[in-house]
Amino acid sequence: MKTLLIVLTLAELAVLVVVLAAYLIAIAATLRRISHTLGLVTFGVRAIEKQTEPIGPVARDINGALEQVAEALESVVGPQQPTSRGEETESGTPGAALTGEGQGKD
């Protein structure tokens, strides 16, 4: 009887090792696929980075030009304080500066 129990225990251990090995092989295969996909994503991101590289200096030039325009407009009009939606404007109507109302156009 002891021999049968020892054989069954060894068989159970062998099945356990085979099942664990199968799961580990499945996990390794999944990790290989994930690694491949991440490699493709990295390649794509690097390609996007290279293609959009010229935008940086151009965007800085545009921002500089817009700052000059804003300074020129402030020198012509003067600094403006943004009005809140609930505040009344110079014409006495709420939000008239935002919508263009109250400026003599009927």
C-alpha positions as a Markdown table, in Angstrom:
| # | Residue | x | y | z |
|---|---|---|---|---|
| 1 | Met | 0.0 | 0.0 | 0.0 |
| 2 | Lys | 2.8 | 2.4 | 0.8 |
| 3 | Thr | 4.4 | 1.8 | -2.6 |
| 4 | Leu | 1.1 | 2.7 | -4.3 |
| 5 | Leu | 0.9 | 6.0 | -2.3 |
| 6 | Ile | 4.5 | 6.8 | -3.1 |
| 7 | Val | 3.9 | 6.2 | -6.8 |
| 8 | Leu | 0.7 | 8.3 | -6.8 |
| 9 | Thr | 2.5 | 11.1 | -5.0 |
| 10 | Leu | 5.3 | 11.0 | -7.5 |
| 11 | Ala | 2.8 | 11.0 | -10.4 |
| 12 | Glu | 1.0 | 14.0 | -8.8 |
| 13 | Leu | 4.3 | 15.8 | -8.5 |
| 14 | Ala | 5.1 | 15.0 | -12.2 |
| 15 | Val | 1.7 | 16.3 | -13.3 |
| 16 | Leu | 2.2 | 19.5 | -11.2 |
| 17 | Val | 5.7 | 20.1 | -12.7 |
| 18 | Val | 4.3 | 19.6 | -16.2 |
| 19 | Val | 1.4 | 22.0 | -15.6 |
| 20 | Leu | 3.7 | 24.6 | -14.1 |
| 21 | Ala | 6.1 | 24.2 | -17.1 |
| 22 | Ala | 3.2 | 24.6 | -19.5 |
| 23 | Tyr | 2.1 | 27.8 | -17.8 |
| 24 | Leu | 5.6 | 29.2 | -17.7 |
| 25 | Ile | 6.0 | 28.5 | -21.4 |
| 26 | Ala | 2.7 | 30.2 | -22.1 |
| 27 | Ile | 3.8 | 33.2 | -20.1 |
| 28 | Ala | 7.1 | 33.3 | -21.8 |
| 29 | Ala | 5.4 | 33.3 | -25.2 |
| 30 | Thr | 3.1 | 36.1 | -24.1 |
| 31 | Leu | 6.0 | 38.1 | -22.9 |
| 32 | Arg | 7.8 | 37.6 | -26.2 |
| 33 | Arg | 4.8 | 38.9 | -28.1 |
| 34 | Ile | 4.5 | 41.9 | -25.8 |
| 35 | Ser | 8.2 | 42.6 | -26.2 |
| 36 | His | 7.8 | 42.5 | -30.0 |
| 37 | Thr | 4.8 | 44.9 | -29.9 |
| 38 | Leu | 6.7 | 47.3 | -27.6 |
| 39 | Gly | 9.6 | 47.2 | -30.1 |
| 40 | Leu | 7.2 | 48.2 | -32.9 |
| 41 | Val | 5.7 | 51.0 | -30.7 |
| 42 | Thr | 9.1 | 52.3 | -29.9 |
| 43 | Phe | 10.1 | 52.3 | -33.5 |
| 44 | Gly | 6.9 | 54.2 | -34.4 |
| 45 | Val | 7.4 | 56.8 | -31.7 |
| 46 | Arg | 11.0 | 57.4 | -32.8 |
| 47 | Ala | 9.7 | 57.8 | -36.4 |
| 48 | Ile | 7.1 | 60.4 | -35.2 |
| 49 | Glu | 9.8 | 62.2 | -33.2 |
| 50 | Lys | 12.1 | 62.4 | -36.2 |
| 51 | Gln | 9.3 | 63.6 | -38.5 |
| 52 | Thr | 8.1 | 66.3 | -36.0 |
| 53 | Glu | 11.6 | 67.5 | -35.1 |
| 54 | Pro | 11.4 | 70.5 | -37.4 |
| 55 | Ile | 8.3 | 71.8 | -35.7 |
| 56 | Gly | 10.1 | 72.9 | -32.5 |
| 57 | Pro | 12.1 | 75.9 | -34.0 |
| 58 | Val | 9.2 | 76.9 | -36.2 |
| 59 | Ala | 6.8 | 76.9 | -33.2 |
| 60 | Arg | 9.3 | 79.1 | -31.2 |
| 61 | Asp | 9.5 | 81.5 | -34.1 |
| 62 | Ile | 5.7 | 81.7 | -34.3 |
| 63 | Asn | 5.4 | 82.2 | -30.6 |
| 64 | Gly | 8.0 | 85.0 | -30.8 |
| 65 | Ala | 6.1 | 86.7 | -33.6 |
| 66 | Leu | 2.8 | 86.4 | -31.7 |
| 67 | Glu | 4.4 | 88.0 | -28.7 |
| 68 | Gln | 5.6 | 90.9 | -30.9 |
| 69 | Val | 2.0 | 91.3 | -32.3 |
| 70 | Ala | 0.6 | 91.2 | -28.8 |
| 71 | Glu | 3.0 | 93.9 | -27.6 |
| 72 | Ala | 2.2 | 96.0 | -30.7 |
| 73 | Leu | -1.5 | 95.7 | -30.0 |
| 74 | Glu | -1.0 | 96.7 | -26.3 |
| 75 | Ser | 1.0 | 99.7 | -27.4 |
| 76 | Val | -1.8 | 100.8 | -29.7 |
| 77 | Val | -4.8 | 99.9 | -27.5 |
| 78 | Gly | -3.3 | 99.8 | -24.1 |
| 79 | Pro | -3.3 | 96.9 | -21.7 |
| 80 | Gln | -6.8 | 95.3 | -21.3 |
| 81 | Gln | -8.2 | 93.6 | -18.3 |
| 82 | Pro | -10.2 | 90.5 | -19.1 |
| 83 | Thr | -13.8 | 90.9 | -18.0 |
| 84 | Ser | -15.6 | 88.1 | -16.2 |
| 85 | Arg | -18.9 | 86.9 | -17.5 |
| 86 | Gly | -20.8 | 88.3 | -14.5 |
| 87 | Glu | -19.2 | 91.7 | -14.5 |
| 88 | Glu | -20.7 | 94.7 | -16.3 |
| 89 | Thr | -18.6 | 96.4 | -19.0 |
| 90 | Glu | -18.2 | 100.1 | -19.8 |
| 91 | Ser | -21.5 | 100.1 | -21.8 |
| 92 | Gly | -23.4 | 98.9 | -18.7 |
| 93 | Thr | -24.5 | 95.6 | -20.2 |
| 94 | Pro | -23.2 | 92.3 | -18.9 |
| 95 | Gly | -20.7 | 90.6 | -21.3 |
| 96 | Ala | -21.0 | 93.3 | -24.0 |
| 97 | Ala | -17.3 | 93.2 | -24.6 |
| 98 | Leu | -17.4 | 89.5 | -25.2 |
| 99 | Thr | -20.4 | 89.6 | -27.6 |
| 100 | Gly | -20.0 | 93.0 | -29.3 |
| 101 | Glu | -23.3 | 94.3 | -27.9 |
| 102 | Gly | -23.7 | 97.8 | -26.8 |
| 103 | Gln | -21.2 | 99.4 | -29.2 |
| 104 | Gly | -23.6 | 101.6 | -31.1 |
| 105 | Lys | -24.8 | 99.0 | -33.6 |
| 106 | Asp | -28.5 | 98.6 | -33.6 |
